[in-house]
């Protein structure tokens, strides 16, 4: 197939859900810039964002279920069937961005010869790699025992559905070597690593101030609880930024001592300023992929990260940051003490982050799709 023919292919871009804007949604925005005429399919959409303006966004029947439509944790059982119900018979290329059930789009009606590419952020965490963690930190209040009981009964069936969906993917793209390993372990499928990107020109160097920073969803595996425990003990200033106002957020905020400041729903400009001014960015989860440590480094800020997973693919020890292990507040505080005895070259750190550029991602993705879409 000639490279130019790719422009004439009908493309559908599939997202698990579109609720708020974080790393997975950033991937969707870049896919839309590559395929400006693509249609969007998702389980539910309640996100207001410029990338969705003037675009066709097709939602599933879950969108029309009151109460459940805005609580994606409760609809995991429904989503496989919601994605399987779409009619994709008009499209030549189906491109799913998946950390959950959107890969089930492979079961939908589609035309002969159509290819399904899955850019996989991870096999579903709450069924596979992080099952026990999610099970032990549910957020259904007094219903938690019942929710655990139901999940333990259903998880074998939910895993079976997920394995079936993985079999319907023609080509897996993994966002990291960690994800590639998980795809191999859980799905027994091969994949090609394609690192995500950042817009490096959005970040700048500023004079450092005496505070530490972490940013992300306030959900169990992101380990904000570890950060709160560590900084409650060390007394140093910590700023935690999230868009997630949930039970865990409320509990951790109440538990935090005065040296810990929480910021909810801040602007991109304020976020980027915090990146630049922070003494270090803290990255405590076992993460398959997350752009925020790269964004911090693009701002000349070193990263202190848990020594497993995505961080080991992006942070260079002693040059752009330090690692800590085990995943405990005590180990983190020990590493912070080491960190404060060192000096850091902010320009060198910023240059390292430029390896994760938008242009590199676009080139590699379009080349892969072009070479496999015949």
C-alpha positions in Angstrom: 0.0 0.0 0.0 1.3 3.4 -0.9 1.9 5.7 2.1 -0.5 8.3 0.6 -3.3 5.8 0.4 -3.4 5.8 4.2 -5.0 9.3 4.1 -7.9 7.9 2.2 -8.7 5.2 4.7 -11.6 5.7 7.1 -10.4 5.7 10.7 -12.2 5.2 14.0 -10.5 6.1 17.2 -11.8 4.3 20.3 -11.4 5.4 24.0 -12.4 3.5 27.1 -14.2 6.6 28.4 -13.9 10.4 28.1 -14.5 11.9 31.5 -11.4 14.0 32.3 -8.2 14.9 30.6 -5.0 13.0 31.7 -2.4 10.9 29.9 -4.7 8.5 28.1 -6.8 11.5 26.8 -3.6 13.2 25.7 -2.9 10.1 23.5 -6.4 10.5 22.0 -5.7 14.1 21.2 -2.6 13.3 19.3 -4.3 10.4 17.4 -6.9 13.0 16.4 -4.3 15.3 15.1 -2.8 12.5 13.0 -6.3 11.5 11.7 -8.3 14.7 11.6 -11.3 13.1 9.9 -11.5 10.2 12.3 -14.7 9.4 14.3 -14.6 8.8 18.0 -16.2 5.9 19.8 -16.3 5.6 23.6 -18.4 4.1 26.4 -19.4 7.5 27.8 -18.4 11.1 27.2 -18.8 13.9 29.6 -15.6 15.7 28.9 -15.5 19.2 27.6 -12.3 19.7 25.6 -11.2 21.5 22.4 -10.1 18.2 20.9 -13.8 17.1 20.7 -15.1 20.2 19.1 -16.6 19.6 15.6 -16.0 15.9 15.8 -18.4 13.0 15.7 -18.4 11.3 19.1 -20.4 8.1 19.3 -21.2 6.9 22.8 -22.6 3.5 23.9 -25.9 2.7 25.6 -24.2 3.2 29.0 -24.3 6.9 28.3 -28.1 6.8 28.8 -28.2 4.9 32.1 -28.7 7.4 34.9 -26.3 7.3 37.9 -24.2 4.5 36.3 -23.1 6.6 33.3 -20.9 8.8 35.5 -19.5 6.0 37.6 -17.2 4.0 35.4 -16.0 1.8 38.4 -19.5 0.4 38.5 -19.9 -0.4 34.8 -16.9 -2.6 34.2 -19.2 -5.6 33.8 -21.2 -3.7 31.1 -18.4 -2.1 29.1 -17.2 -5.2 27.2 -20.7 -5.6 25.8 -21.1 -1.9 25.1 -18.1 -1.9 22.9 -19.0 -5.1 21.2 -22.4 -3.5 20.2 -20.9 -0.8 18.0 -21.2 -1.1 14.2 -17.7 -0.4 12.8 -18.4 -1.7 9.3 -17.6 1.7 7.7 -14.0 1.8 8.8 -10.7 0.5 7.4 -8.6 1.2 10.5 -9.8 0.9 14.1 -7.4 2.4 16.5 -8.2 1.8 20.2 -6.4 3.5 23.1 -7.0 1.1 25.9 -6.2 0.5 29.6 -9.7 -1.0 30.1 -12.4 -2.6 27.9 -12.2 -0.6 24.7 -10.3 -3.4 23.0 -13.6 -5.3 22.9 -14.3 -3.2 19.8 -12.7 -6.1 18.0 -16.0 -8.0 18.4 -18.0 -5.3 16.7 -19.3 -5.6 13.1 -16.5 -4.6 10.7 -15.7 -4.7 7.0 -13.5 -7.5 5.5 -9.8 -6.5 5.7 -10.2 -3.9 8.4 -7.4 -3.8 10.9 -7.7 -3.2 14.7 -4.6 -1.6 16.2 -4.6 -1.3 20.0 -2.3 1.2 21.7 -2.3 -0.5 25.1 -1.5 1.5 28.2 -1.7 -1.7 30.2 -3.8 -4.9 30.4 -6.7 -4.0 32.7 -5.1 -3.3 36.1 -8.1 -4.2 38.2 -8.3 -7.7 36.7 -4.6 -8.5 36.3 -1.5 -6.7 37.6 -3.2 -4.7 40.4 -6.1 -6.9 41.3 -5.4 -7.3 45.0 -4.6 -3.7 45.4 -7.9 -2.5 43.8 -9.8 -5.2 45.7 -8.4 -4.1 49.1 -9.0 -0.3 48.5 -12.5 -0.1 47.0 -14.5 3.0 47.4 -18.0 1.8 48.0 -18.1 2.7 51.7 -20.3 0.2 53.7 -20.8 -1.9 50.5 -17.1 -2.7 50.3 -17.5 -6.3 51.7 -20.3 -7.0 49.2 -18.3 -5.5 46.3 -15.3 -7.7 47.2 -17.5 -10.7 47.4 -19.0 -10.0 44.0 -15.7 -9.2 42.4 -14.1 -12.5 43.7 -17.0 -14.4 42.1 -16.9 -12.6 38.7 -13.2 -11.9 38.2 -12.6 -15.2 36.4 -15.4 -14.4 33.9 -14.2 -10.8 33.4 -10.7 -12.0 32.8 -12.1 -14.5 30.2 -13.9 -11.6 28.4 -10.7 -9.6 28.4 -8.6 -12.4 27.0 -11.2 -12.9 24.3 -11.0 -9.2 23.4 -7.2 -9.4 23.3 -7.4 -12.2 20.7 -9.5 -9.9 18.5 -6.7 -7.3 18.4 -4.7 -7.5 15.1 -1.7 -5.5 16.3 -0.8 -4.4 19.8 1.3 -1.3 20.4 2.7 -1.0 24.0 3.4 2.3 25.6 6.4 0.9 27.5 8.5 -2.2 27.9 6.7 -2.8 31.2 3.4 -2.9 29.3 4.9 -5.1 26.6 5.9 -7.6 29.3 2.4 -7.5 30.8 0.8 -8.1 27.4 3.0 -11.1 26.9 2.3 -12.4 30.5 -1.4 -12.0 30.6 -2.5 -12.1 26.9 0.3 -14.3 25.5 0.5 -11.8 22.6 3.5 -10.0 21.0 3.6 -6.2 20.8 5.7 -3.3 19.6 6.9 -0.6 22.1 6.0 2.9 21.0 6.8 5.4 23.7 4.3 8.2 24.3 5.3 11.9 24.0 5.1 15.3 25.5 4.9 18.8 23.9 8.4 19.8 25.1 8.0 23.4 24.1 5.2 23.9 26.7 7.7 23.6 29.6 10.4 26.0 30.8 13.1 26.5 33.4 12.4 28.6 36.5 14.1 29.2 39.7 13.6 26.3 42.2 11.7 26.7 45.4 11.7 24.6 48.5 8.8 22.2 47.9 8.2 18.7 46.5 5.5 18.0 43.9 3.3 15.1 42.7 0.5 15.1 40.2 -2.1 12.6 39.2 -5.4 10.9 39.8 -6.1 10.2 43.5 -6.7 6.5 43.1 -5.1 3.7 45.1 -2.3 2.5 42.9 -1.0 6.1 42.4 0.2 5.9 46.0 -0.7 9.4 47.3 -1.2 7.6 50.7 2.5 6.8 50.7 3.4 10.4 50.0 1.2 11.7 52.8 2.7 9.2 55.3 6.2 10.1 54.2 5.7 13.9 54.4 3.7 13.7 57.6 6.8 12.1 59.0 9.5 14.4 57.5 7.8 17.7 57.8 8.9 19.0 54.4 6.6 21.0 52.1 4.7 18.9 49.6 2.2 20.0 47.0 -0.2 17.3 45.7 -2.2 18.1 42.5 -5.2 16.1 41.4 -8.5 16.4 39.5 -10.0 13.5 41.5 -12.4 14.6 44.3 -13.3 11.2 45.8 -13.4 9.4 49.1 -9.7 8.7 49.1 -8.9 12.3 48.3 -11.1 13.5 51.2 -9.5 10.9 53.6 -5.9 11.8 52.7 -6.5 15.5 52.8 -8.0 15.2 56.3 -5.0 13.1 57.3 -2.4 15.5 55.9 -0.4 17.8 58.2 -0.1 21.6 57.5 3.1 21.0 55.4 1.1 19.2 52.8 -0.9 21.3 50.4 -3.6 19.9 48.1 -4.6 21.6 44.8 -7.7 20.5 43.0 -8.5 21.3 39.3 -5.7 23.7 38.6 -5.0 25.3 35.2 -2.3 24.0 32.8 -0.4 27.2 33.4 -0.3 26.8 37.1 0.6 23.1 36.7 3.6 23.9 34.4 4.8 26.6 36.8 4.7 24.1 39.7 6.7 21.6 37.6 9.4 24.2 37.0 9.6 25.5 40.5 9.5 22.2 42.4 12.7 21.0 44.0 11.8 17.5 42.8 8.9 15.6 41.4 7.8 12.5 43.3 6.7 9.4 41.4 5.8 6.6 43.9 3.6 4.1 41.9 4.4 1.0 40.0 3.4 2.5 36.7 3.4 1.0 33.2 3.3 4.5 31.7 2.7 8.0 32.9 3.7 11.2 31.2 4.0 13.4 34.2 7.6 12.5 35.2 8.7 13.3 31.7 6.9 16.6 31.9 8.7 17.3 35.1 12.0 16.6 33.6 11.1 18.8 30.6 10.8 21.6 33.2 14.4 20.8 34.5 13.0 19.1 37.6 14.6 15.9 38.8 12.4 12.9 39.6 12.4 10.7 42.7 10.7 7.5 41.6 9.9 4.0 42.8 12.5 1.6 41.3 10.1 -0.5 39.1 8.3 -0.1 35.8 7.9 3.0 33.7 10.2 5.1 35.8 13.2 2.9 35.0 12.6 3.5 31.3 12.6 7.3 31.6 14.6 8.4 34.6 18.5 8.2 34.5 19.8 7.5 38.0 22.0 10.2 39.5 21.6 12.4 36.3 17.9 13.1 36.0 16.7 11.7 39.4 16.9 9.0 42.0 15.1 5.8 42.7 13.8 4.4 46.0 12.8 0.9 47.1 11.0 -0.7 48.7 7.7 1.1 48.1 7.4 2.5 51.6 7.4 6.0 53.2 10.6 5.2 55.0 12.5 4.2 51.8 11.2 7.4 50.1 12.4 9.6 53.0 15.8 8.0 53.0 16.2 8.7 49.3 15.0 12.3 49.8 17.8 12.8 52.3 20.3 11.5 49.7 18.7 13.7 47.0 19.2 16.9 49.1 22.9 16.3 49.4 23.4 16.4 45.6 23.4 19.1 43.0 21.3 18.8 39.8 21.9 20.1 36.2 18.5 21.4 35.2 19.5 22.0 31.6 20.8 18.4 31.3 17.6 17.1 32.7 15.5 19.2 30.3 17.5 17.9 27.3 17.0 14.3 28.3 13.2 14.8 28.2 13.3 16.0 24.6 13.8 12.3 23.6 10.0 12.0 24.2 8.9 14.3 21.5 5.5 14.5 19.6 7.3 14.3 16.3 9.0 11.0 17.1 5.7 9.4 18.3 3.8 10.5 15.2 6.4 9.3 12.8 6.7 5.9 14.5 2.9 5.4 14.8 2.1 6.3 11.3 4.9 4.2 9.9 3.7 1.2 11.9 0.1 1.6 10.8 1.1 2.1 7.2 3.2 -1.0 7.1 0.5 -3.2 8.6 -2.7 -1.8 7.2 -2.7 -3.7 3.9 
